[in-house]
Amino acid sequence: MRMDPAAEIRDSKRTKEYINMLSSVADSEYGNPTRCPCGGSIIHEVRGKDDYDTLPGKRFFTCKNYEADGFRYRQPWVIGVEEQIERLTKRLEEVEVEVVINWVSEVNNHIQRLEAEVDNLTGQVYNLSMQVEVLEKFCFD
């Protein structure tokens, strides 16, 4: 039994939205979130002082549509910042490795140029020593 083309398109759109929502959830679990899985934007929230609060002023990345229903996003600020620092540190290490690799190839090229110059200078020293030998024979013989 075939599905109506319009119903098939609606179903594929719903499936695509669901897959996008799942990727948003997965992405939101790492670093500084930018979007909530519900599609809402993330705000920087600072919790006020409550009588029962042991950490007044605690910061959160919170969905602007946040409700304590388990479907909206709320992450402690410090966790997101720590993960972002780890990500940036790893990227910095990768960049440093790239710089060292580029530097090594540059040094190798410089060594090859110096070796060529040494070969050239060795040939010139040999020619000069031959000329000195000829001059010594001419002057002292």
One Martini backbone bead per residue (centre of mass of N, CA, C, O) as a GRO file, in nm:
protein
  141
    1MET     BB    1   0.093   0.039   0.025
    2ARG     BB    2   0.060   0.363  -0.055
    3MET     BB    3   0.152   0.677  -0.001
    4ASP     BB    4   0.080   0.982   0.017
    5PRO     BB    5   0.274   1.233  -0.098
    6ALA     BB    6   0.203   1.445   0.118
    7ALA     BB    7   0.243   1.256   0.362
    8GLU     BB    8   0.537   1.184   0.297
    9ILE     BB    9   0.647   1.471   0.326
   10ARG     BB   10   0.557   1.520   0.617
   11ASP     BB   11   0.712   1.280   0.734
   12SER     BB   12   0.997   1.370   0.642
   13LYS     BB   13   0.993   1.638   0.796
   14ARG     BB   14   0.959   1.518   1.079
   15THR     BB   15   1.213   1.348   1.071
   16LYS     BB   16   1.410   1.581   1.026
   17GLU     BB   17   1.340   1.738   1.284
   18TYR     BB   18   1.417   1.511   1.476
   19ILE     BB   19   1.714   1.488   1.392
   20ASN     BB   20   1.785   1.782   1.455
   21MET     BB   21   1.714   1.762   1.755
   22LEU     BB   22   1.923   1.543   1.825
   23SER     BB   23   2.172   1.714   1.740
   24SER     BB   24   2.117   1.943   1.940
   25VAL     BB   25   2.147   1.775   2.192
   26ALA     BB   26   2.436   1.677   2.140
   27ASP     BB   27   2.562   1.966   2.110
   28SER     BB   28   2.457   2.080   2.396
   29GLU     BB   29   2.662   1.885   2.570
   30TYR     BB   30   2.892   2.091   2.451
   31GLY     BB   31   2.985   2.357   2.580
   32ASN     BB   32   2.859   2.643   2.443
   33PRO     BB   33   2.550   2.708   2.402
   34THR     BB   34   2.312   2.832   2.137
   35ARG     BB   35   2.086   2.601   2.142
   36CYS     BB   36   1.793   2.460   2.185
   37PRO     BB   37   1.611   2.181   2.108
   38CYS     BB   38   1.344   2.369   2.079
   39GLY     BB   39   1.488   2.652   1.940
   40GLY     BB   40   1.583   2.820   2.153
   41SER     BB   41   1.751   3.051   2.304
   42ILE     BB   42   2.036   3.146   2.482
   43ILE     BB   43   2.085   3.242   2.816
   44HIS     BB   44   2.226   3.439   3.073
   45GLU     BB   45   2.205   3.319   3.401
   46VAL     BB   46   2.139   3.457   3.732
   47ARG     BB   47   2.102   3.350   4.034
   48GLY     BB   48   1.942   3.424   4.300
   49LYS     BB   49   1.861   3.476   4.626
   50ASP     BB   50   1.783   3.214   4.838
   51ASP     BB   51   1.714   3.054   5.125
   52TYR     BB   52   1.805   2.754   5.000
   53ASP     BB   53   2.060   2.867   4.876
   54THR     BB   54   2.410   2.776   4.840
   55LEU     BB   55   2.447   2.935   4.536
   56PRO     BB   56   2.461   3.237   4.493
   57GLY     BB   57   2.499   3.343   4.159
   58LYS     BB   58   2.457   3.125   3.972
   59ARG     BB   59   2.537   3.011   3.653
   60PHE     BB   60   2.360   2.993   3.327
   61PHE     BB   61   2.250   2.805   3.057
   62THR     BB   62   1.940   2.919   2.913
   63CYS     BB   63   1.642   2.884   2.805
   64LYS     BB   64   1.400   3.116   2.727
   65ASN     BB   65   1.175   2.858   2.766
   66TYR     BB   66   1.206   2.773   3.054
   67GLU     BB   67   1.121   2.461   3.207
   68ALA     BB   68   1.072   2.204   3.456
   69ASP     BB   69   1.031   1.943   3.217
   70GLY     BB   70   1.309   1.829   3.060
   71PHE     BB   71   1.306   1.991   2.757
   72ARG     BB   72   1.494   2.202   2.862
   73TYR     BB   73   1.772   2.412   2.882
   74ARG     BB   74   2.025   2.363   3.159
   75GLN     BB   75   2.351   2.494   3.227
   76PRO     BB   76   2.623   2.522   3.383
   77TRP     BB   77   2.860   2.752   3.321
   78VAL     BB   78   3.125   2.605   3.410
   79ILE     BB   79   3.101   2.362   3.222
   80GLY     BB   80   3.105   2.509   2.948
   81VAL     BB   81   3.375   2.656   2.994
   82GLU     BB   82   3.556   2.411   3.037
   83GLU     BB   83   3.500   2.281   2.760
   84GLN     BB   84   3.598   2.522   2.591
   85ILE     BB   85   3.888   2.523   2.697
   86GLU     BB   86   3.959   2.239   2.604
   87ARG     BB   87   3.910   2.290   2.303
   88LEU     BB   88   4.114   2.528   2.272
   89THR     BB   89   4.363   2.376   2.372
   90LYS     BB   90   4.363   2.161   2.153
   91ARG     BB   91   4.385   2.360   1.915
   92LEU     BB   92   4.652   2.488   2.002
   93GLU     BB   93   4.817   2.229   1.984
   94GLU     BB   94   4.767   2.186   1.680
   95VAL     BB   95   4.894   2.454   1.591
   96GLU     BB   96   5.174   2.405   1.711
   97VAL     BB   97   5.234   2.159   1.538
   98GLU     BB   98   5.213   2.303   1.265
   99VAL     BB   99   5.441   2.505   1.321
  100VAL     BB  100   5.665   2.296   1.363
  101ILE     BB  101   5.642   2.161   1.089
  102ASN     BB  102   5.701   2.415   0.923
  103TRP     BB  103   5.974   2.475   1.059
  104VAL     BB  104   6.121   2.215   0.978
  105SER     BB  105   6.109   2.260   0.671
  106GLU     BB  106   6.259   2.531   0.680
  107VAL     BB  107   6.519   2.422   0.806
  108ASN     BB  108   6.584   2.216   0.586
  109ASN     BB  109   6.618   2.425   0.362
  110HIS     BB  110   6.846   2.581   0.500
  111ILE     BB  111   7.044   2.344   0.516
  112GLN     BB  112   7.066   2.298   0.210
  113ARG     BB  113   7.178   2.579   0.145
  114LEU     BB  114   7.431   2.554   0.327
  115GLU     BB  115   7.551   2.305   0.190
  116ALA     BB  116   7.587   2.441  -0.084
  117GLU     BB  117   7.775   2.663   0.019
  118VAL     BB  118   7.994   2.473   0.128
  119ASP     BB  119   8.063   2.346  -0.142
  120ASN     BB  120   8.142   2.608  -0.279
  121LEU     BB  121   8.363   2.691  -0.070
  122THR     BB  122   8.536   2.439  -0.107
  123GLY     BB  123   8.603   2.497  -0.402
  124GLN     BB  124   8.737   2.775  -0.351
  125VAL     BB  125   8.958   2.676  -0.159
  126TYR     BB  126   9.090   2.488  -0.359
  127ASN     BB  127   9.159   2.705  -0.570
  128LEU     BB  128   9.332   2.879  -0.379
  129SER     BB  129   9.540   2.659  -0.307
  130MET     BB  130   9.639   2.628  -0.598
  131GLN     BB  131   9.731   2.922  -0.636
  132VAL     BB  132   9.934   2.921  -0.403
  133GLU     BB  133  10.111   2.696  -0.515
  134VAL     BB  134  10.189   2.846  -0.774
  135LEU     BB  135  10.312   3.096  -0.633
  136GLU     BB  136  10.529   2.943  -0.471
  137LYS     BB  137  10.679   2.832  -0.716
  138PHE     BB  138  10.736   3.108  -0.849
  139CYS     BB  139  10.880   3.249  -0.601
  140PHE     BB  140  11.073   2.986  -0.487
  141ASP     BB  141  11.209   2.873  -0.777
   0.00000   0.00000   0.00000
